């Protein structure tokens, strides 16, 4: 299962990009080398229907703006991103790092079937978590991967936040009954999400709380003290060291 083992968990946000382009195999390799076990990444679809690892749908390459959905995977592999890296497919990431668990943000509707196909073909359903800001994309992807772990989309999450702050345990549990985790920022504009009451409500509903994107040691320690179950971070090297020291 995706969330087996003792936490807190470190999610390497797009890998570890201190000396590697983000969302590349090199960035993932660096993250795993410092002790991260979970890779957070993003997926779009190429023109030929392959799930490609990238946060953005468009990139500037040598002064030219390219769109991932207008190029094939073969064409994208010839695009240099620095440090000897190019675009990689989700299937490549799953195959090259069979020991890693992947947190996959499905960024477009076209990526739904492509993501599901890559996960199925790699035999990786038990080591991925599917997420998306869009409930439609999350639900569609999960339907193609029976039994896959997912985290709550934005619309579901906001209902759970409000119910938790009101102390309404039954609505929280009902709205999150099919989820393994909620993944949240500390706050959205003037609304603070990550409160002790929210964390208690999520734990009562038997879902983990992962907070993003936390990059400084002081905040990591404070959030771990609050009881979060996972930290999504660009500095997985720091987070791994802090959690190891606390253990």
C-alpha positions in Angstrom: 0.0 0.0 0.0 1.1 3.5 -0.8 1.2 4.8 2.8 2.6 1.8 4.5 5.3 2.3 7.0 6.0 4.7 9.8 5.9 8.5 9.0 6.4 11.3 8.8 6.9 11.1 5.1 9.1 13.3 2.9 7.7 14.1 -0.6 10.4 15.4 -2.9 8.7 18.2 -4.7 9.6 17.6 -8.4 12.6 15.7 -7.1 15.6 17.4 -5.6 16.5 20.3 -7.9 19.5 21.9 -6.3 21.8 20.5 -9.0 19.3 19.1 -11.5 16.4 20.3 -13.6 13.1 19.7 -11.8 10.9 16.7 -12.7 13.8 14.9 -14.4 15.2 11.5 -13.7 18.4 13.2 -12.3 16.3 15.2 -9.8 14.5 12.1 -8.7 17.8 10.2 -8.4 19.2 13.0 -6.2 16.1 12.9 -4.0 16.2 9.2 -3.4 20.0 9.4 -2.7 19.4 11.7 0.3 16.8 9.4 1.7 13.4 10.6 0.3 11.0 7.7 -0.4 8.2 9.7 -2.1 8.5 11.6 -5.3 6.0 14.4 -6.0 5.6 15.0 -9.7 3.3 16.4 -12.4 2.0 14.9 -15.6 0.8 16.2 -18.9 0.1 14.3 -22.1 2.2 14.5 -25.3 0.8 14.8 -28.8 1.1 11.0 -29.1 -0.7 10.3 -25.8 2.2 9.6 -23.5 2.3 10.8 -19.9 5.2 13.2 -19.7 6.7 14.5 -16.5 6.4 18.3 -16.3 4.7 20.9 -14.1 4.0 23.3 -16.9 2.2 22.7 -20.2 4.6 25.0 -22.0 8.4 25.6 -21.8 10.8 28.1 -23.1 13.6 26.3 -24.9 16.4 28.3 -26.5 14.1 31.3 -26.9 11.3 29.2 -28.4 8.1 28.5 -26.6 7.0 24.9 -26.9 3.8 23.1 -25.9 4.1 19.6 -24.7 0.8 18.5 -26.2 2.0 19.6 -29.7 5.2 17.4 -29.6 5.6 13.6 -29.4 7.5 11.9 -26.6 10.3 11.2 -29.0 10.6 14.9 -29.9 10.6 15.9 -26.3 13.4 13.5 -25.5 15.6 15.5 -27.8 14.9 18.8 -25.9 17.8 19.6 -23.6 16.8 20.8 -20.1 20.3 21.1 -18.7 22.7 18.8 -16.8 22.3 16.2 -19.6 18.6 15.9 -18.9 15.6 15.9 -21.2 11.9 15.3 -20.7 11.0 11.8 -19.4 7.8 9.9 -19.4 6.0 8.8 -16.3 6.5 5.2 -17.3 10.3 5.8 -17.4 10.2 7.3 -13.9 8.3 4.3 -12.5 10.5 1.8 -14.2 13.9 3.5 -13.4 13.0 3.9 -9.7 11.0 0.8 -8.8 11.6 1.3 -5.1 10.1 4.8 -5.1 6.6 5.9 -4.4 5.2 8.5 -6.7 2.7 11.3 -5.9 1.3 12.2 -9.3 -0.6 15.4 -10.0 -2.7 14.9 -13.2 -2.4 18.4 -14.8 -4.7 18.1 -17.8 -7.7 16.1 -19.0 -5.7 14.6 -21.8 -3.3 13.2 -19.2 -5.9 11.1 -17.5 -5.8 8.1 -19.7 -2.1 8.5 -20.4 -1.3 8.5 -16.6 -3.5 5.4 -16.0 -1.9 3.5 -18.9 1.7 4.3 -17.6 0.8 3.2 -14.0 -0.9 0.0 -15.2 1.9 -0.9 -17.7 4.5 -0.4 -14.9 2.5 -2.5 -12.5 2.7 0.4 -10.0 -0.8 0.9 -8.7 0.2 0.1 -5.2 3.0 2.7 -5.2 1.4 5.7 -6.6 -1.0 8.3 -5.2 -3.2 10.2 -7.7 -4.1 13.8 -7.1 -5.4 16.8 -9.0 -6.9 20.2 -8.2 -9.7 19.0 -10.5 -12.1 16.5 -8.9 -13.1 15.5 -12.5 -9.6 14.6 -13.4 -8.9 12.8 -10.1 -12.1 10.8 -10.3 -11.5 9.8 -13.9 -8.0 8.7 -13.3 -8.9 6.7 -10.2 -11.7 5.0 -12.0 -9.1 3.6 -14.5 -6.9 2.4 -11.6 -9.1 0.4 -9.2 -7.7 0.4 -5.7 -5.3 3.3 -6.3 -4.6 5.7 -3.4 -5.8 9.3 -4.0 -5.8 12.6 -2.2 -8.7 15.1 -2.0 -9.2 17.6 -4.8 -9.7 21.3 -4.1 -13.5 21.2 -4.0 -13.7 18.1 -1.7 -11.0 19.5 0.5 -12.7 22.8 1.1 -15.9 21.0 2.3 -13.8 19.0 4.7 -11.9 22.1 6.0 -15.1 23.8 6.9 -16.6 20.7 8.5 -13.5 20.1 10.5 -13.3 23.7 11.8 -16.9 23.4 12.9 -16.1 20.1 14.7 -18.5 18.1 12.5 -16.9 14.7 12.5 -19.5 12.8 10.5 -19.4 15.1 7.5 -15.6 15.1 7.5 -15.5 11.3 7.5 -18.2 11.1 4.8 -16.5 13.5 2.5 -13.1 11.9 2.8 -14.2 8.2 3.0 -12.5 7.3 -0.3 -9.2 9.2 0.2 -5.9 8.2 1.7 -4.7 11.8 2.4 -5.3 15.5 2.1 -2.5 17.6 0.8 -2.8 21.3 1.7 -0.9 24.6 2.0 -0.8 26.1 5.4 -3.1 28.9 4.3 -5.0 30.2 1.3 -5.1 34.0 1.3 -6.7 34.9 4.6 -7.9 31.4 5.4 -5.6 29.3 7.6 -6.1 25.7 6.8 -3.5 23.9 8.8 -4.8 24.3 12.4 -4.7 21.8 15.3 -8.4 21.3 14.9 -8.1 20.5 11.2 -5.4 18.0 11.8 -7.4 16.3 14.6 -10.4 16.1 12.3 -8.4 14.6 9.4 -6.9 12.0 11.7 -10.3 11.1 13.2 -11.4 10.5 9.6 -8.3 8.2 9.2 -6.6 10.3 6.4 -3.1 11.6 6.5 -2.2 15.3 6.4 0.5 16.4 4.0 1.5 20.1 3.8 3.1 21.9 0.8 5.5 23.4 -0.1 7.8 23.8 3.0 11.4 24.6 2.4 12.9 25.9 5.6 13.9 23.9 8.7 12.1 26.0 11.2 8.7 25.6 9.5 9.3 21.9 9.0 10.0 21.4 12.8 6.9 23.5 13.7 4.6 21.5 11.4 6.0 18.2 12.6 5.3 19.3 16.1 1.7 20.1 15.0 1.4 16.5 13.9 1.4 16.5 10.1 2.1 13.2 8.5 4.1 14.4 5.5 6.0 17.4 4.2 6.1 18.3 0.5 9.4 20.1 -0.1 12.0 21.3 -2.5 14.5 20.6 0.2 14.0 16.9 0.9 17.6 16.8 2.0 16.7 19.1 4.9 13.5 17.3 5.7 15.0 13.8 5.8 17.8 15.0 8.2 15.3 16.7 10.5 13.0 13.7 10.7 16.0 11.4 11.3 17.2 13.6 14.1 13.8 13.6 15.8 13.6 9.9 15.6 
